[in-house]
Amino acid sequence: MNDVATRVERTGFYAGQNRWVAIAVKVIVVALVLWASLAADAGRILMEFQSATIGYFGGWYVYASAAFMIASLLLALLPRTGQIRLGPDNSTPEFSRFAWFSMMFGAGIGVGMLTYSTAEPLAHFANNPDVIMGTTPALERDNLAAAYKWTLLHYGLTPWGCYAIVGMSLAYFAYRRNMPLTIRSPFSAVLNPELARRVGGVVDAAAILATIIGIGVTIGYGVNQLTFGMHQITNWGWLVTNGKPSLTALSLAVIFLTLAAMLSALSGIGRGIRWLSNLNMALSWLLLVIFIVFGATAFAGEMFVAGLSEYLGAIPAMSVTIWDGGHTEIAQALSDWQSAWTIFYWAWWIAFTPFVGLFLARVSQGRTIREYVVGAILLPSLMCFAWFCIIGGTALDLELSGVAGGNILEADLSAQLFATVENLFSAQWVLPVATLCVVLLITYLVTSADSAVLVINTIVSGGAPDGVRARHIVLWSVLLGLVIITLLFAGGMDALRSVMIIGALPFSAVMLFMLCALGYALWTDTKPPKPSS
């Protein structure tokens, strides 16, 4: 079945890879780069397509994300499925729990946790659906629990459930059914060989495009924050102009990160990626400890309890509520907020699922489904909760106490973490703490990018390791860098956001099929045998 479903070249430049999938994706990427470079109104057109996509499919993003989260948790809770091992019954995990969790967390979150650790709580403190509906007042203590409720929605069980369901499906078919570790395997398991081969090519192409777009948005936000950090450290004026990172600085940052990710990917998952993942986890804990010692620890603890309680009580309603506009100002404001935040986030997380899900599967062989869900959903969610409460809570406390005087709230979204550092620490400590943030940001970005490049090569090669060769790692790294730089010049972060919301849509349908295929396989494999007559 595997040979029929995935055909790779035996010789030539694409030896070990599916030539047609690779060429099709490259043609689409090059066409996008050329169009964005030459079209004078590329940014406007992308925004129009984004608005249409949200209008027609915003509800789909909300319901689908909720379904993936619920399915992942149910499979772990059910006794019949929770104890199933992702591999032979006697298999053992390849990595220690610390290395396993570090790699999964680093690939799955990274820059989002740094960029939004302060930005998200502060933004929702100023405005969220409860404020819009008049339930809580903006910028006052009574709004803190609501602000964290919406923050945790975007970084809690739902997004990690999207990652988990894809990784679980891929790992199950790869390690229990001995199929290639690639996106098309769930399709090959339930479709006839000829149809599976045709659909598989489309599925692989959609997964690669979603990966390129998702990592592009991540690096786009990352280089914005990296530029602000470098500006704080060096005070070089050319890095930031008129309160915004210069295109020159952004382009240089993208080139640097692309080269670093390329070198890391060339070293393989067991060396560069594993080393960087462990490093950024250690640095994350160091930064967290610094904020625990010098930040608003008591306030953070209060927010953790209040925010988590509010989130757990409201998650059923938040997960399925859709505001699609209306004839009143409040209805339109709710719809605009959901489009800018929740739907954008679900598209972003879904765009990340091809490479993060495959990466989770790659490092999770030998784990039970229950253990996998704990490591892929519950622990990352708690880690995010703690991070946002400790670092974001410190920023909120500085503003509420009047120490910051609005300097953090009024800063650019990508600069708010560094504004928090500047207002929290004395002058001699600002430089070392800001430098730590910059180094941590770089390691997270490189870890995400090199993981994505390796996963793209794995998908193109049909899961066969022989197809992941140095020349293809270099080529995909260059294409990734070109897409990011071109879209930044065409329309900045708005262009990247638009392409992602549009491009993530096809893979969300792929995810639904993967969930159905996994459910059918688990039901078939765990069904008790019929008694003999």
C-alpha positions as CSV (number, residue, x, y, z in Angstrom):
1,M,0.0,0.0,0.0
2,N,2.8,2.4,0.9
3,D,4.6,2.0,-2.4
4,V,1.4,2.6,-4.3
5,A,0.3,5.6,-2.3
6,T,3.7,7.4,-2.4
7,R,5.9,7.4,-5.5
8,V,9.3,9.0,-5.3
9,E,12.0,9.5,-7.9
10,R,14.8,6.9,-7.9
11,T,17.5,9.1,-9.7
12,G,18.2,12.7,-10.5
13,F,17.8,16.0,-8.6
14,Y,14.6,14.8,-6.9
15,A,15.9,11.3,-6.0
16,G,13.9,10.1,-2.9
17,Q,11.2,12.7,-3.3
18,N,7.8,13.1,-5.0
19,R,8.9,15.4,-7.9
20,W,5.4,16.6,-8.8
21,V,4.5,17.7,-5.3
22,A,7.8,19.5,-4.9
23,I,7.5,21.2,-8.3
24,A,3.8,22.2,-7.8
25,V,4.5,23.9,-4.5
26,K,7.6,25.7,-5.8
27,V,5.7,27.0,-8.7
28,I,2.9,28.3,-6.4
29,V,5.5,29.9,-4.1
30,V,7.5,31.5,-6.9
31,A,4.2,32.8,-8.5
32,L,3.2,34.3,-5.2
33,V,6.6,36.0,-4.7
34,L,6.5,37.4,-8.3
35,W,3.0,38.6,-8.0
36,A,3.5,40.3,-4.6
37,S,6.7,41.9,-6.0
38,L,5.2,43.3,-9.2
39,A,1.6,44.1,-8.3
40,A,1.2,47.6,-7.0
41,D,-1.9,46.8,-5.0
42,A,-1.0,43.3,-3.8
43,G,-1.5,44.3,-0.1
44,R,-5.1,45.6,-0.8
45,I,-6.1,42.5,-2.8
46,L,-4.8,40.2,-0.1
47,M,-6.9,42.1,2.5
48,E,-10.0,41.8,0.4
49,F,-9.5,38.0,0.1
50,Q,-8.9,37.8,3.8
51,S,-12.2,39.6,4.5
52,A,-14.1,37.3,2.2
53,T,-12.5,34.2,3.7
54,I,-13.4,35.3,7.3
55,G,-16.9,36.2,6.1
56,Y,-17.6,32.8,4.6
57,F,-15.4,30.5,6.8
58,G,-14.9,32.2,10.1
59,G,-17.5,30.0,11.8
60,W,-15.8,26.9,10.3
61,Y,-12.5,27.9,11.9
62,V,-14.2,28.2,15.3
63,Y,-16.1,25.0,15.2
64,A,-13.3,22.9,13.6
65,S,-10.8,24.0,16.2
66,A,-13.2,23.2,19.1
67,A,-13.8,19.7,17.5
68,F,-10.1,18.9,17.3
69,M,-9.6,19.9,21.0
70,I,-12.5,17.8,22.2
71,A,-11.6,14.8,20.2
72,S,-8.0,14.8,21.5
73,L,-9.1,15.0,25.1
74,L,-11.7,12.3,24.7
75,L,-9.3,9.9,23.1
76,A,-7.0,10.3,26.1
77,L,-9.7,9.9,28.7
78,L,-11.4,6.8,27.2
79,P,-9.9,3.7,28.8
80,R,-9.9,1.7,25.5
81,T,-7.9,4.3,23.5
82,G,-5.9,6.2,26.2
83,Q,-3.7,3.2,26.9
84,I,-2.8,2.5,23.3
85,R,0.8,3.0,22.6
86,L,2.0,5.0,19.5
87,G,4.1,2.1,18.3
88,P,4.3,-1.6,19.1
89,D,3.1,-2.6,22.5
90,N,6.7,-3.2,23.7
91,S,8.2,0.0,22.2
92,T,9.9,2.5,24.4
93,P,10.3,6.3,23.8
94,E,13.4,7.5,21.9
95,F,13.8,10.7,23.9
96,S,13.8,11.5,27.7
97,R,10.6,13.3,28.9
98,F,12.5,16.6,29.3
99,A,14.0,16.5,25.8
100,W,10.7,15.3,24.3
101,F,8.7,18.1,25.9
102,S,11.3,20.7,25.1
103,M,11.3,19.8,21.4
104,M,7.5,19.8,21.2
105,F,7.0,23.0,23.1
106,G,9.8,24.8,21.2
107,A,8.4,23.9,17.8
108,G,4.8,24.6,18.8
109,I,4.9,27.9,20.6
110,G,8.2,29.8,20.7
111,V,7.9,33.3,19.3
112,G,4.2,33.6,20.1
113,M,4.9,33.2,23.8
114,L,7.5,35.9,23.6
115,T,5.7,38.4,21.4
116,Y,2.3,38.0,23.1
117,S,3.4,37.3,26.7
118,T,2.8,41.0,27.5
119,A,0.9,42.1,24.3
120,E,-2.1,39.8,24.7
121,P,-3.0,40.4,28.3
122,L,-2.5,44.1,27.8
123,A,-4.6,44.2,24.6
124,H,-7.5,42.3,26.3
125,F,-7.2,44.4,29.4
126,A,-8.0,47.4,27.1
127,N,-10.6,45.7,25.0
128,N,-12.3,42.3,24.8
129,P,-15.8,40.9,24.2
130,D,-16.8,41.5,27.9
131,V,-15.7,45.1,27.6
132,I,-17.6,45.5,24.3
133,M,-20.8,44.1,25.8
134,G,-20.4,46.3,28.9
135,T,-19.9,43.4,31.3
136,T,-16.5,44.6,32.6
137,P,-14.8,48.1,32.4
138,A,-11.8,48.6,30.2
139,L,-8.4,49.2,31.8
140,E,-9.6,48.5,35.4
141,R,-9.0,45.7,37.9
142,D,-12.5,44.3,37.4
143,N,-11.4,43.4,33.8
144,L,-8.3,41.4,34.7
145,A,-10.0,38.0,34.9
146,A,-11.8,38.5,31.6
147,A,-8.6,39.7,30.0
148,Y,-6.9,36.4,31.0
149,K,-9.9,34.4,30.1
150,W,-9.5,35.4,26.4
151,T,-5.7,35.2,26.6
152,L,-5.9,31.6,27.7
153,L,-8.4,30.7,25.1
154,H,-5.9,31.5,22.4
155,Y,-3.0,29.7,24.1
156,G,-4.7,26.9,25.9
157,L,-6.4,23.6,25.2
158,T,-7.9,24.5,21.8
159,P,-4.8,25.4,19.8
160,W,-2.7,22.6,21.4
161,G,-5.6,20.2,20.6
162,C,-5.2,21.1,16.9
163,Y,-1.5,20.2,17.0
164,A,-2.2,17.0,19.0
165,I,-4.8,15.5,16.7
166,V,-2.6,15.8,13.7
167,G,0.4,14.4,15.5
168,M,-1.6,11.6,17.0
169,S,-3.1,10.6,13.7
170,L,0.3,10.6,11.9
171,A,2.0,8.7,14.8
172,Y,-0.7,6.1,15.0
173,F,-0.6,5.2,11.3
174,A,3.2,5.4,11.1
175,Y,4.0,3.4,14.2
176,R,1.0,1.1,14.6
177,R,0.2,0.5,10.9
178,N,3.9,0.8,9.7
179,M,3.0,3.5,7.1
180,P,5.2,6.4,6.1
181,L,5.4,9.3,8.5
182,T,3.8,11.8,6.2
183,I,0.5,13.7,5.8
184,R,-1.0,11.4,3.2
185,S,-0.8,8.2,5.3
186,P,-4.3,8.6,7.0
187,F,-5.7,9.0,3.5
188,S,-3.9,5.9,2.2
189,A,-5.3,3.9,5.1
190,V,-9.0,4.4,4.3
191,L,-9.1,5.2,0.5
192,N,-8.4,2.8,-2.4
193,P,-4.8,3.0,-3.6
194,E,-5.4,4.9,-6.8
195,L,-7.6,7.5,-5.2
196,A,-5.2,7.8,-2.3
197,R,-2.3,8.5,-4.6
198,R,-4.2,11.3,-6.4
199,V,-5.6,12.8,-3.2
200,G,-2.3,12.4,-1.4
201,G,-0.4,14.7,-3.8
202,V,-3.0,17.5,-3.2
203,V,-2.9,16.9,0.6
204,D,0.9,17.0,0.7
205,A,1.0,20.2,-1.3
206,A,-1.6,21.8,1.0
207,A,0.4,20.8,4.0
208,I,3.6,22.3,2.6
209,L,1.9,25.5,1.6
210,A,0.3,25.9,5.0
211,T,3.7,25.2,6.7
212,I,5.4,27.9,4.7
213,I,2.7,30.4,5.4
214,G,2.4,29.6,9.1
215,I,6.1,29.8,9.7
216,G,6.3,32.9,7.6
217,V,3.9,34.7,9.9
218,T,5.7,33.5,12.9
219,I,9.1,34.7,11.6
220,G,7.4,38.0,10.5
221,Y,6.3,38.7,14.0
222,G,9.6,37.4,15.4
223,V,11.8,39.7,13.3
224,N,9.7,42.7,14.3
225,Q,10.3,41.9,18.0
226,L,13.9,41.0,17.4
227,T,14.5,44.4,15.7
228,F,13.0,46.2,18.7
229,G,15.2,44.1,21.0
230,M,18.3,44.9,19.1
231,H,17.4,48.5,19.1
232,Q,17.1,48.5,22.9
233,I,20.5,46.8,23.2
234,T,22.5,48.8,20.6
235,N,20.5,52.0,20.3
236,W,21.2,52.0,16.5
237,G,18.8,54.4,14.9
238,W,18.5,52.7,11.6
239,L,16.8,49.7,13.2
240,V,13.6,51.5,14.1
241,T,12.2,54.5,12.2
242,N,9.1,56.4,13.2
243,G,8.4,53.8,15.9
244,K,8.4,50.9,13.5
245,P,11.2,48.4,12.5
246,S,12.8,49.5,9.2
247,L,12.4,47.1,6.2
248,T,16.2,46.9,6.0
249,A,16.5,45.7,9.5
250,L,13.6,43.2,9.0
251,S,15.2,41.9,5.8
252,L,18.6,41.4,7.4
253,A,17.0,39.6,10.4
254,V,15.1,37.2,8.0
255,I,18.3,36.5,6.1
256,F,20.2,35.8,9.4
257,L,17.4,33.5,10.8
258,T,17.1,31.7,7.4
259,L,20.8,30.9,7.3
260,A,20.8,29.8,11.0
261,A,17.8,27.5,10.5
262,M,19.4,26.1,7.4
263,L,22.6,25.1,9.2
264,S,20.6,23.7,12.1
265,A,18.4,21.6,9.8
266,L,21.5,20.3,7.9
267,S,22.8,19.0,11.3
268,G,19.7,16.9,11.8
269,I,17.0,16.4,14.5
270,G,19.3,14.6,16.9
271,R,22.0,17.3,16.9
272,G,21.2,21.0,16.1
273,I,17.4,20.9,16.6
274,R,17.6,18.9,19.8
275,W,20.4,21.1,21.2
276,L,18.6,24.3,20.3
277,S,15.3,23.0,21.8
278,N,17.0,22.1,25.1
279,L,18.8,25.5,25.1
280,N,15.6,27.6,24.5
281,M,13.8,25.6,27.2
282,A,16.6,26.3,29.7
283,L,16.6,30.0,28.7
284,S,12.8,30.1,29.0
285,W,13.0,28.9,32.6
286,L,15.8,31.3,33.3
287,L,13.7,34.3,32.1
288,L,10.7,33.0,34.0
289,V,12.7,32.7,37.2
290,I,14.0,36.3,36.7
291,F,10.5,37.6,36.4
292,I,9.3,35.4,39.4
293,V,12.1,37.0,41.6
294,F,11.9,40.6,40.4
295,G,8.4,40.8,38.9
296,A,4.9,40.9,40.4
297,T,4.9,37.4,41.7
298,A,1.9,37.7,44.1
299,F,-0.1,39.5,41.4
300,A,0.8,36.7,38.9
301,G,-0.4,34.0,41.3
302,E,-3.6,35.8,41.8
303,M,-4.1,36.1,38.0
304,F,-3.2,32.4,37.5
305,V,-5.9,31.3,39.8
306,A,-8.5,33.9,38.7
307,G,-7.8,33.6,35.0
308,L,-7.6,29.8,35.0
309,S,-10.9,29.5,36.9
310,E,-12.6,32.0,34.6
311,Y,-11.2,30.2,31.5
312,L,-12.3,26.7,32.6
313,G,-15.8,28.0,33.3
314,A,-16.2,29.9,30.1
315,I,-14.4,27.6,27.6
316,P,-17.5,25.8,26.5
317,A,-19.2,29.0,25.4
318,M,-16.1,30.7,24.1
319,S,-15.3,27.7,21.9
320,V,-18.5,27.7,20.0
321,T,-19.7,31.4,20.1
322,I,-19.6,33.1,16.7
323,W,-20.2,36.8,16.2
324,D,-21.0,37.4,12.6
325,G,-21.8,41.1,12.7
326,G,-25.2,42.7,12.6
327,H,-27.0,46.0,12.5
328,T,-25.8,47.3,15.8
329,E,-22.5,48.9,16.7
330,I,-21.9,46.3,19.4
331,A,-22.5,43.4,17.1
332,Q,-20.1,44.7,14.6
333,A,-17.5,45.4,17.2
334,L,-17.7,41.8,18.5
335,S,-17.4,40.5,15.0
336,D,-14.4,42.6,14.3
337,W,-12.7,41.6,17.5
338,Q,-13.3,37.9,16.9
339,S,-11.9,38.2,13.3
340,A,-8.8,40.1,14.5
341,W,-8.1,37.8,17.4
342,T,-9.7,34.4,17.6
343,I,-10.2,33.5,13.9
344,F,-6.7,34.9,13.2
345,Y,-5.3,32.7,15.9
346,W,-7.2,29.5,14.8
347,A,-5.9,30.1,11.2
348,W,-2.4,30.6,12.6
349,W,-2.4,27.5,14.7
350,I,-3.9,25.4,11.9
351,A,-1.3,26.7,9.5
352,F,1.3,25.4,12.0
353,T,-0.3,22.0,12.4
354,P,1.3,20.2,9.3
355,F,4.8,20.7,10.5
356,V,4.2,20.8,14.3
357,G,1.9,17.8,14.1
358,L,4.4,15.8,12.0
359,F,7.2,16.9,14.3
360,L,5.2,15.8,17.4
361,A,4.7,12.4,15.8
362,R,8.3,12.1,14.9
363,V,9.5,12.5,18.5
364,S,6.6,10.7,20.2
365,Q,7.1,7.1,19.2
366,G,6.5,4.8,22.1
367,R,4.3,7.1,24.1
368,T,0.7,6.1,25.0
369,I,-2.1,8.3,23.7
370,R,-2.9,9.4,27.2
371,E,0.8,10.3,27.9
372,Y,1.0,12.0,24.5
373,V,-2.1,14.2,25.2
374,V,-0.6,15.2,28.6
375,G,2.6,16.2,27.0
376,A,1.1,17.8,23.9
377,I,-1.9,19.6,25.4
378,L,-2.1,19.8,29.1
379,L,1.5,20.6,30.1
380,P,2.0,23.1,27.2
381,S,-1.2,24.8,28.2
382,L,-0.2,25.1,31.8
383,M,3.3,26.4,30.7
384,C,1.6,29.1,28.7
385,F,-0.7,30.0,31.5
386,A,2.2,30.4,33.9
387,W,4.2,32.4,31.3
388,F,1.4,34.8,30.5
389,C,0.5,35.4,34.1
390,I,4.1,35.9,35.3
391,I,5.5,38.1,32.5
392,G,2.2,39.6,31.3
393,G,1.0,40.0,34.9
394,T,4.2,42.0,35.7
395,A,3.5,44.3,32.8
396,L,-0.1,44.8,34.0
397,D,1.0,45.4,37.5
398,L,3.5,48.1,36.4
399,E,0.7,49.9,34.6
400,L,-1.9,49.5,37.3
401,S,0.6,50.8,40.0
402,G,1.5,53.8,37.8
403,V,5.2,52.8,37.5
404,A,5.0,52.4,33.8
405,G,2.9,55.5,33.2
406,G,1.4,54.1,30.0
407,N,4.8,53.4,28.4
408,I,4.0,49.7,28.0
409,L,0.4,50.0,26.9
410,E,1.3,52.6,24.3
411,A,4.3,50.7,22.9
412,D,4.1,48.8,19.7
413,L,2.8,45.2,20.2
414,S,6.3,43.8,19.3
415,A,8.0,46.2,21.7
416,Q,6.0,45.7,24.8
417,L,8.1,42.9,26.3
418,F,11.2,45.2,26.1
419,A,9.2,48.1,27.4
420,T,8.3,45.9,30.4
421,V,12.0,45.1,30.9
422,E,12.9,48.8,30.8
423,N,10.3,49.8,33.3
424,L,10.9,46.8,35.7
425,F,14.7,46.8,36.0
426,S,17.3,49.4,37.0
427,A,19.5,50.7,34.2
428,Q,22.4,48.4,34.8
429,W,20.1,45.3,34.5
430,V,18.1,46.3,31.4
431,L,20.9,45.3,29.0
432,P,21.5,41.8,30.3
433,V,17.8,40.9,30.6
434,A,17.0,42.4,27.2
435,T,19.9,40.4,25.7
436,L,18.6,37.2,27.3
437,C,15.2,38.0,25.6
438,V,16.8,38.5,22.2
439,V,18.9,35.3,22.5
440,L,15.8,33.4,23.5
441,L,13.8,34.9,20.7
442,I,16.5,33.8,18.2
443,T,16.6,30.2,19.5
444,Y,12.8,29.9,19.3
445,L,12.7,31.3,15.8
446,V,15.5,29.1,14.5
447,T,14.0,26.0,16.2
448,S,10.6,26.7,14.5
449,A,12.2,27.4,11.1
450,D,14.6,24.4,11.0
451,S,11.8,22.1,12.2
452,A,9.6,23.4,9.4
453,V,12.3,22.9,6.7
454,L,12.9,19.3,7.8
455,V,9.2,18.5,7.9
456,I,8.7,20.0,4.4
457,N,11.4,17.7,3.1
458,T,9.9,14.7,5.0
459,I,6.5,15.4,3.4
460,V,7.9,15.7,-0.1
461,S,9.9,12.5,0.4
462,G,6.8,10.6,1.5
463,G,8.2,10.0,4.9
464,A,11.3,8.3,3.7
465,P,14.6,9.6,5.3
466,D,16.5,9.2,2.0
467,G,14.6,12.1,0.5
468,V,15.8,14.6,3.1
469,R,19.1,15.8,1.5
470,A,21.2,18.8,1.9
471,R,20.4,20.5,-1.4
472,H,16.7,20.4,-0.7
473,I,17.1,21.8,2.8
474,V,19.0,24.7,1.3
475,L,16.4,25.2,-1.4
476,W,13.4,25.2,0.8
477,S,15.2,27.5,3.3
478,V,15.8,30.0,0.6
479,L,12.2,29.9,-0.7
480,L,10.9,30.4,2.9
481,G,13.1,33.5,3.3
482,L,12.0,34.9,-0.1
483,V,8.3,34.5,0.8
484,I,8.7,36.4,4.1
485,I,10.8,39.2,2.7
486,T,8.6,39.7,-0.3
487,L,5.3,39.8,1.7
488,L,6.9,42.2,4.2
489,F,7.7,44.6,1.4
490,A,4.3,44.1,-0.3
491,G,2.1,44.8,2.7
492,G,4.0,44.2,5.9
493,M,2.4,42.0,8.6
494,D,-1.0,42.6,7.2
495,A,0.0,40.8,4.0
496,L,1.4,37.9,5.9
497,R,-1.7,37.6,8.0
498,S,-3.9,37.7,5.0
499,V,-2.0,34.9,3.1
500,M,-2.1,32.8,6.3
501,I,-5.8,33.1,6.9
502,I,-6.5,32.2,3.3
503,G,-3.9,29.5,3.0
504,A,-4.7,27.6,6.2
505,L,-8.3,26.9,5.1
506,P,-7.6,23.9,2.8
507,F,-5.5,22.2,5.5
508,S,-8.3,22.6,8.1
509,A,-10.4,20.2,5.8
510,V,-7.4,17.8,5.7
511,M,-7.3,17.8,9.5
512,L,-11.0,16.9,9.7
513,F,-10.4,13.9,7.4
514,M,-7.3,12.9,9.5
515,L,-9.5,12.9,12.6
516,C,-12.1,10.8,11.0
517,A,-9.5,8.3,9.7
518,L,-7.9,8.1,13.1
519,G,-11.3,7.5,14.8
520,Y,-12.2,4.8,12.3
521,A,-8.8,3.1,12.7
522,L,-9.0,3.2,16.5
523,W,-12.6,1.8,16.5
524,T,-11.5,-1.0,14.1
525,D,-8.4,-1.9,16.0
526,T,-9.9,-1.9,19.5
527,K,-13.2,-3.5,18.6
528,P,-13.6,-6.8,20.5
529,P,-13.6,-9.9,18.3
530,K,-16.9,-11.5,17.6
531,P,-17.5,-14.6,19.6
532,S,-17.1,-17.8,17.5
533,S,-20.3,-19.6,16.8
